[in-house]
C-alpha cells in the first residue's frame, strides 16, 4: 500500500481518537456543550499547533512522535467543531459524542487491512 495512504489513515486515527478523549474528558468533568467549551477546545488546538514544531523531535518510548505530534492539534479542533454543532448538549451527551469520535477513529484504524486490500485490487485493475 502506498506509504502516503498509510500515513493518512494513521493521522486520521490520531485526530479522531484525540478528539474523542477531549470530549470524553470534558463530559467527565461535567462540562456541557457551550461556547466556553468550544473556545477552550479551539484554544487547546492552537496551543498544540504552536508547540508542535518544538515537540516534533521529542523521543517518547515506543511512540512515533514524528507522525503523531504534527497532527495532534487537529483533535481539539475536531472536538470543538463537534461541540459547536451540538451546542447545549449535557455533559453526558458531550461524553457520548467523544465516545462516538473515538469509536470512529478506532474503526478507521481497524479497517486498515480492508484499505490495503482495496488499494491492491484497484492497483491491479489500473495496471491491467
C-alpha positions as CSV (number, residue, x, y, z in Angstrom):
1,X,0.0,0.0,0.0
2,X,1.2,3.5,-0.7
3,X,3.0,4.9,2.3
4,X,1.2,8.2,2.0
5,X,-2.2,6.5,2.3
6,X,-1.0,4.5,5.3
7,X,0.2,7.7,7.0
8,X,-3.1,9.5,6.2
9,X,-5.1,6.7,7.8
10,X,-2.9,6.7,10.9
11,X,-3.1,10.5,11.2
12,X,-6.9,10.5,10.8
13,X,-7.0,7.9,13.6
14,X,-4.8,10.1,15.8
15,X,-7.0,13.1,15.2
16,X,-10.3,11.3,15.9
17,X,-9.1,9.5,19.0
18,X,-7.6,12.7,20.4
19,X,-10.9,14.5,19.7
20,X,-12.7,11.7,21.5
21,X,-10.5,12.0,24.5
22,X,-11.1,15.7,24.6
23,X,-14.9,15.4,24.6
24,X,-15.0,12.4,27.0
25,X,-12.7,14.3,29.4
26,X,-14.9,17.4,29.2
27,X,-18.0,15.3,29.8
28,X,-16.5,13.5,32.8
29,X,-15.5,16.9,34.2
30,X,-19.2,18.0,34.0
31,X,-18.7,20.5,31.2
32,X,-21.8,20.9,29.0
33,X,-21.8,21.8,25.3
34,X,-21.3,25.6,25.4
35,X,-19.3,28.3,23.7
36,X,-16.8,28.2,26.5
37,X,-16.1,24.6,25.7
38,X,-15.8,25.4,22.0
39,X,-13.4,28.3,22.7
40,X,-11.4,26.1,25.1
41,X,-11.0,23.3,22.6
42,X,-10.0,25.7,19.8
43,X,-7.5,27.3,22.2
44,X,-6.1,23.9,23.0
45,X,-5.8,23.2,19.3
46,X,-4.0,26.5,18.7
47,X,-1.6,25.7,21.6
48,X,-0.8,22.2,20.3
49,X,-0.3,23.7,16.8
50,X,2.1,26.3,18.2
51,X,4.0,23.7,20.3
52,X,4.2,21.0,17.5
53,X,7.5,22.2,15.9
54,X,9.2,22.2,19.3
55,X,8.0,18.8,20.3
56,X,8.4,17.1,17.0
57,X,11.9,15.7,17.8
58,X,10.9,14.6,21.3
59,X,11.6,10.9,21.8
60,X,8.9,9.0,23.8
61,X,9.1,5.3,24.5
62,X,7.6,3.4,21.5
63,X,5.8,6.4,20.1
64,X,6.4,7.7,16.6
65,X,6.3,11.3,17.7
66,X,7.2,12.5,14.2
67,X,3.9,11.1,12.9
68,X,1.7,12.0,15.9
69,X,2.8,15.5,17.0
70,X,2.2,17.4,13.8
71,X,-1.5,16.4,13.7
72,X,-2.2,16.3,17.4
73,X,-3.7,19.8,17.2
74,X,-6.5,18.5,14.9
75,X,-8.1,16.5,17.7
76,X,-9.2,19.5,19.8
77,X,-10.2,21.4,16.7
78,X,-12.4,18.5,15.5
79,X,-13.8,18.2,19.1
80,X,-14.5,21.9,19.0
81,X,-16.4,21.7,15.7
82,X,-18.5,18.8,17.1
83,X,-19.2,20.8,20.3
84,X,-20.2,23.8,18.2
85,X,-22.6,21.7,16.2
86,X,-24.1,20.2,19.4
87,X,-24.3,23.4,21.5
88,X,-26.4,22.9,24.6
89,X,-25.5,19.2,24.9
90,X,-25.5,17.9,28.5
91,X,-22.2,16.6,30.0
92,X,-23.4,13.1,29.4
93,X,-24.1,13.9,25.7
94,X,-20.7,15.6,25.4
95,X,-19.1,12.4,26.8
96,X,-21.1,10.3,24.3
97,X,-20.1,12.4,21.4
98,X,-16.5,11.9,22.4
99,X,-17.1,8.2,22.6
100,X,-18.5,8.2,19.1
101,X,-15.5,10.1,17.8
102,X,-13.1,7.7,19.5
103,X,-15.1,4.8,18.0
104,X,-14.8,6.3,14.5
105,X,-11.1,6.7,15.0
106,X,-10.6,3.1,16.1
107,X,-12.9,1.8,13.3
108,X,-10.6,3.7,10.9
109,X,-7.6,2.0,12.5
110,X,-9.1,-1.5,12.4
111,X,-10.1,-1.1,8.7
112,X,-6.5,-0.7,7.6
113,X,-6.4,-4.2,6.2
114,X,-9.5,-3.5,4.2
115,X,-7.9,-0.3,2.8
116,X,-4.8,-2.4,1.8
117,X,-7.0,-4.9,0.0
118,X,-9.0,-2.3,-1.8
119,X,-5.8,-0.4,-2.8
120,X,-4.2,-3.6,-4.1
121,X,-7.3,-4.5,-6.1
122,X,-7.5,-1.0,-7.6
123,X,-3.8,-1.1,-8.5
124,X,-4.2,-4.4,-10.2
125,X,-7.2,-3.2,-12.2
126,X,-5.4,0.0,-13.1
127,X,-2.3,-1.9,-14.3
128,X,-4.3,-4.4,-16.3
